[in-house]
Amino acid sequence: MMAGDPSSQDGAPAALDAHDPAAWREGFRTGLPTLFGIGAWGLVVGIAMVKSGLSVPQAVGMTLLVFAGSAQLAALPLIAAQAPIWVIFATAFVVNLRFVIFSALLGPHFAHLPWRQRFWLGYISGDLTVAMFLQKYPTSENVPGKLSYLKGLMYPNWFAWQAGSLAGIFLGSTVPSEWGLGFAGTLAILCIMVPLIINNAALCGVAVAGVVAVLANGLPYKLGLLIAVVAGMVSAMLVEETFAKRKVRHG
């Protein structure tokens, strides 16, 4: 094609970036199991922002503008302590340095896109969405539907986070102060755990871990939790191995 042809930029035909509904749906289905956990994580951060002293408008502005749970949780104690602004920004910068690596990994795939589009994709990107995209497309080869697949991962992830975060912001004031953030953490763990109980082995592991945790609650140094985790993992592995051997015998 001619150098000035708008259908080609850096050798990547514009048709490759056209919206592909099938690829978008595939990306959505791939990321769907993570959306419960993302929403729960947003809920925790939303409650944390309100409990740290931010007003509702400030918290809403922060979640929409920043969209970075780890950096937000790292910055909130500093904001509450009225630390110097440069300390807050430096802390958030260090926490988010991993996105420089993500950018370097995604760059070869989408360097041909206009900078505004790349800027937007960088804003809505997340740890899991980048990891799942790179698992699907480990090389930068130009493949139709690649951009739609990425958007199918990123847009639902962004909406799940914002929904959870906004819920935490507006409901945070109704959570009794004596419950603290432990309540939000419990909700987050439950939301992450439930979608993962997808087979008999996982269900058995959760059941065993729960029973052991209750029975060993009185042990010092929270050792009961460690024992419960180990017991749950071992039981899940044994059940999975038993079912695998049974399938082999009947195969």
C-alpha positions in Angstrom: 0.0 0.0 0.0 1.0 3.6 -0.4 2.8 5.3 2.5 0.0 7.7 3.0 -2.8 5.1 3.0 -4.8 5.4 6.2 -5.7 1.7 6.1 -2.1 0.9 7.1 0.1 2.2 9.9 3.5 0.7 10.5 2.5 -2.3 8.4 -0.6 -3.1 10.5 -3.8 -2.9 8.4 -6.6 -0.9 10.0 -8.9 -3.8 9.2 -7.2 -5.9 11.9 -8.3 -3.4 14.5 -12.0 -3.3 13.3 -14.5 -4.3 15.9 -14.9 -8.0 16.1 -18.0 -9.1 18.1 -16.9 -12.7 18.3 -13.4 -11.8 19.7 -15.0 -9.3 22.1 -17.3 -12.0 23.5 -14.4 -14.4 23.8 -12.5 -11.8 25.8 -15.5 -11.2 28.0 -16.0 -14.9 28.6 -12.3 -15.3 29.5 -12.4 -12.5 32.1 -15.9 -13.3 33.4 -14.8 -15.5 36.3 -12.6 -12.7 37.7 -15.2 -10.0 37.7 -16.7 -11.1 41.1 -13.3 -10.7 42.7 -12.6 -7.4 41.0 -15.9 -6.0 42.2 -15.2 -7.2 45.7 -11.7 -5.6 45.6 -13.3 -2.4 44.5 -15.8 -2.6 47.4 -12.9 -2.9 49.9 -11.2 0.2 48.4 -14.4 2.1 48.3 -15.1 1.5 51.9 -11.5 2.3 52.8 -11.7 5.7 51.0 -14.7 6.7 53.1 -13.3 5.3 56.3 -10.0 7.2 55.7 -11.9 10.6 55.8 -12.5 11.3 52.2 -15.9 12.9 51.3 -18.1 11.0 48.9 -17.3 13.4 46.0 -13.6 13.1 46.7 -13.8 9.3 46.9 -15.9 9.1 43.6 -13.4 11.4 41.9 -10.5 9.3 43.1 -11.9 6.0 41.9 -12.8 7.3 38.5 -9.6 9.2 38.0 -7.0 6.9 39.6 -8.5 3.4 39.0 -5.6 1.6 40.9 -6.6 -0.3 44.0 -3.1 -1.0 45.3 -2.0 2.6 44.8 -5.2 3.9 46.4 -4.8 1.8 49.5 -1.1 2.8 49.8 -2.0 6.5 49.5 -5.0 6.6 51.8 -3.1 6.3 55.1 -0.7 9.0 53.9 -3.7 11.3 52.9 -5.3 10.7 56.3 -2.0 11.5 58.0 -1.7 14.7 55.9 1.6 13.6 54.5 3.3 15.9 51.9 1.9 15.7 48.5 5.2 14.5 47.0 5.3 11.6 49.4 1.8 10.5 48.4 2.6 10.8 44.7 6.0 9.0 45.1 4.3 6.1 47.0 1.6 5.7 44.3 4.3 5.9 41.6 6.4 3.1 43.1 3.3 0.9 43.7 2.3 1.3 40.0 5.7 0.8 38.5 4.6 -2.7 37.4 2.4 -0.9 34.7 5.6 0.2 33.0 6.3 -3.5 32.4 2.8 -4.0 31.3 3.1 -1.1 28.8 6.4 -2.6 27.5 4.6 -6.0 27.0 1.5 -4.5 25.3 3.4 -1.9 23.2 4.5 -4.2 20.4 0.9 -5.3 19.9 -0.7 -1.8 19.7 2.1 0.7 19.0 0.4 1.5 15.6 -2.7 2.8 17.3 -3.3 6.6 17.8 -1.8 7.9 21.0 -5.2 8.8 22.4 -6.5 5.3 22.0 -3.3 3.9 23.6 -3.7 6.3 26.4 -7.2 5.2 27.0 -6.3 1.5 26.9 -3.5 2.2 29.4 -6.0 3.8 31.8 -8.5 0.9 31.7 -5.8 -1.8 31.8 -5.4 -4.0 34.9 -3.1 -6.7 36.2 -5.4 -9.6 35.3 -6.6 -8.3 32.0 -3.0 -7.8 30.8 -2.0 -11.3 32.0 -4.9 -12.9 30.3 -4.4 -11.1 27.0 -0.7 -12.0 26.9 -1.7 -15.6 27.6 -3.9 -15.6 24.5 -1.5 -13.6 22.4 2.1 -14.2 23.5 3.6 -12.7 20.3 3.0 -9.3 18.6 1.9 -10.9 15.4 -0.9 -8.9 13.7 -4.1 -11.0 14.2 -7.7 -10.0 13.4 -9.8 -9.4 16.6 -6.8 -8.9 18.9 -7.9 -5.4 19.9 -11.6 -6.4 20.4 -10.4 -9.3 22.6 -8.4 -6.9 24.7 -11.5 -4.6 25.0 -13.6 -7.6 26.0 -11.3 -8.1 28.9 -10.8 -4.6 29.9 -14.2 -2.9 29.7 -16.1 -5.4 31.9 -13.1 -5.4 34.3 -13.3 -1.6 34.6 -17.1 -1.6 35.1 -16.9 -4.3 37.7 -14.3 -2.3 39.6 -16.2 0.9 39.5 -19.5 -0.7 40.5 -17.8 -2.3 43.5 -16.0 0.8 44.4 -19.0 3.1 44.1 -21.0 0.6 46.2 -18.3 0.7 48.8 -18.3 4.5 48.8 -22.0 5.0 49.2 -22.5 2.1 51.6 -19.3 2.6 53.6 -21.0 5.0 56.0 -23.6 2.4 56.9 -21.0 -0.1 58.0 -20.5 0.1 61.8 -17.1 1.6 62.6 -16.3 -1.3 65.0 -16.4 -3.7 62.1 -13.5 -1.9 60.5 -12.2 -3.0 57.1 -12.2 -6.6 58.2 -15.8 -6.8 57.2 -15.1 -5.6 53.7 -12.2 -8.0 53.5 -14.5 -10.9 54.4 -16.9 -9.9 51.7 -14.1 -9.7 49.2 -12.8 -13.2 50.1 -16.3 -14.6 49.8 -16.9 -13.1 46.4 -13.6 -14.4 45.2 -14.0 -17.8 46.7 -17.5 -18.7 45.5 -16.8 -18.6 41.7 -13.7 -20.8 42.3 -15.7 -23.7 43.8 -16.3 -25.2 40.4 -15.7 -28.9 41.2 -15.9 -31.5 43.9 -12.2 -31.2 44.8 -12.5 -27.5 45.4 -15.7 -27.8 47.3 -14.2 -30.5 49.5 -11.1 -28.4 50.2 -13.2 -25.4 51.2 -15.4 -27.6 53.5 -12.4 -29.2 55.2 -10.6 -25.9 55.6 -13.7 -24.3 57.2 -14.2 -27.1 59.7 -10.5 -27.2 60.7 -10.4 -23.4 61.0 -13.3 -23.5 63.5 -12.0 -26.4 65.5 -8.5 -25.0 65.7 -9.6 -21.4 66.4 -8.1 -21.5 69.9 -4.5 -22.2 68.8 -2.0 -19.4 69.5 -0.5 -17.1 66.8 -3.4 -17.9 64.5 -1.9 -21.2 63.7 -5.4 -22.6 63.2 -5.7 -20.7 59.9 -2.4 -22.1 58.6 -3.4 -25.7 59.6 -6.8 -25.1 58.0 -5.3 -24.0 54.7 -2.9 -26.9 54.6 -5.7 -29.4 55.4 -7.9 -27.9 52.7 -5.2 -28.0 50.1 -4.3 -31.6 50.9 -7.9 -32.8 50.9 -8.6 -31.1 47.6 -5.5 -32.7 46.0 -6.5 -36.1 47.3 -10.1 -35.8 46.0 -8.8 -34.6 42.6 -6.3 -37.4 42.4 -9.0 -40.0 43.4 -11.4 -38.7 40.7 -8.6 -38.7 38.1 -7.7 -42.3 38.9 -11.4 -43.3 38.7 -11.6 -41.7 35.2 -8.6 -43.6 34.1 -10.0 -46.9 35.3 -13.3 -46.3 33.5 -11.7 -44.7 30.5 
